Amino acid sequence: MIKFAYIKNSVLFFVLNHPGAKQEFDNSIQSIKSALKFVRPKECQEIEISDIRAFVSHTPSAPKTALFQPETIPYYHERAKGEFEISVKDEKLKKIFQSIQHIVKERHES
């Protein structure tokens, strides 16, 4: 539920990924504050933490795997031959269908 945490102006911020997580975190915040007074990690000995806050970030997370590969768009050979009857009376629509038919025929030949 915790995306990441950081310290800014002596305030320890926790960035969460869900509003329910923030509610649970807010219920535990006093326990975390009292625990930090008694036991302080070695990395944080020199840092003074005056307050702890949390907020929900709605930005999407980066992929967790380093082996992430973007999806490739599959290419399919044209199976249609462009052999269809155009029985439209409207000339504007007929030209559109004819251009589609022409594109399909070109792709089928290549």
C-alpha positions as CSV (number, residue, x, y, z in Angstrom):
1,M,0.0,0.0,0.0
2,I,3.0,2.3,0.5
3,K,4.4,3.6,-2.8
4,F,7.4,5.4,-1.3
5,A,8.3,7.8,1.6
6,Y,10.4,10.9,1.8
7,I,11.5,13.6,4.3
8,K,10.9,17.2,3.6
9,N,11.3,20.1,6.2
10,S,11.6,17.6,9.1
11,V,8.3,15.9,8.1
12,L,8.2,12.3,7.1
13,F,5.8,11.8,4.2
14,F,4.3,8.5,3.2
15,V,2.8,8.2,-0.3
16,L,0.0,5.6,-0.4
17,N,-1.8,4.1,-3.4
18,H,-5.3,3.8,-2.0
19,P,-7.6,5.9,0.2
20,G,-8.3,2.9,2.4
21,A,-4.6,2.5,3.0
22,K,-4.5,6.2,4.1
23,Q,-7.3,5.6,6.6
24,E,-5.5,2.6,8.1
25,F,-2.3,4.6,8.1
26,D,-3.9,7.5,9.9
27,N,-5.1,5.1,12.6
28,S,-1.5,3.9,13.2
29,I,0.3,7.2,12.9
30,Q,0.6,7.8,16.7
31,S,2.1,4.3,17.1
32,I,4.7,5.1,14.4
33,K,5.6,8.4,16.0
34,S,6.1,6.9,19.5
35,A,8.2,4.0,18.0
36,L,10.5,6.5,16.2
37,K,11.2,8.3,19.5
38,F,12.5,5.1,21.1
39,V,14.1,3.2,18.2
40,R,15.7,5.2,15.4
41,P,17.2,3.5,12.3
42,K,21.0,4.1,11.8
43,E,20.3,5.9,8.5
44,C,18.1,8.4,10.3
45,Q,20.2,9.2,13.4
46,E,21.1,12.7,12.2
47,I,17.7,13.6,10.8
48,E,15.1,15.2,13.0
49,I,11.5,14.1,12.2
50,S,9.0,16.5,13.8
51,D,5.8,15.1,12.1
52,I,4.5,12.2,10.0
53,R,2.0,12.7,7.3
54,A,0.5,10.6,4.5
55,F,-1.4,11.2,1.3
56,V,-2.8,9.2,-1.6
57,S,-1.1,9.5,-5.0
58,H,-3.3,8.7,-8.0
59,T,-0.4,8.6,-10.5
60,P,0.2,5.2,-12.0
61,S,3.2,3.3,-10.7
62,A,6.2,2.3,-12.8
63,P,6.4,-1.4,-13.7
64,K,7.9,-3.5,-10.9
65,T,10.0,-5.7,-13.1
66,A,13.2,-4.5,-14.7
67,L,12.6,-6.8,-17.6
68,F,9.5,-4.9,-18.7
69,Q,9.2,-4.8,-22.5
70,P,6.6,-2.6,-24.2
71,E,3.9,-4.5,-26.0
72,T,4.5,-4.8,-29.7
73,I,1.7,-4.3,-32.1
74,P,1.2,-7.6,-34.0
75,Y,1.2,-7.4,-37.8
76,Y,-1.2,-9.5,-39.7
77,H,-1.1,-10.1,-43.4
78,E,-4.3,-8.9,-45.2
79,R,-6.6,-11.8,-45.8
80,A,-9.3,-9.9,-47.5
81,K,-9.1,-9.6,-51.3
82,G,-11.2,-6.5,-51.7
83,E,-13.7,-8.4,-53.8
84,F,-17.0,-7.0,-52.6
85,E,-19.9,-5.3,-54.3
86,I,-20.6,-1.6,-53.6
87,S,-24.3,-1.1,-53.8
88,V,-24.6,2.4,-52.3
89,K,-26.6,5.0,-54.1
90,D,-25.0,8.0,-52.3
91,E,-21.9,9.1,-54.4
92,K,-20.0,10.4,-51.4
93,L,-20.3,7.1,-49.6
94,K,-19.6,5.1,-52.7
95,K,-16.3,7.0,-53.2
96,I,-15.4,6.2,-49.5
97,F,-16.1,2.5,-50.0
98,Q,-14.2,2.4,-53.3
99,S,-11.1,3.9,-51.5
100,I,-11.4,1.2,-48.8
101,Q,-11.7,-1.4,-51.5
102,H,-8.6,0.0,-53.3
103,I,-6.6,-0.1,-50.0
104,V,-7.6,-3.7,-49.3
105,K,-6.6,-4.8,-52.8
106,E,-3.2,-3.1,-52.5
107,R,-2.5,-4.7,-49.2
108,H,-3.6,-8.1,-50.5
109,E,-1.2,-7.9,-53.4
110,S,1.8,-7.0,-51.3
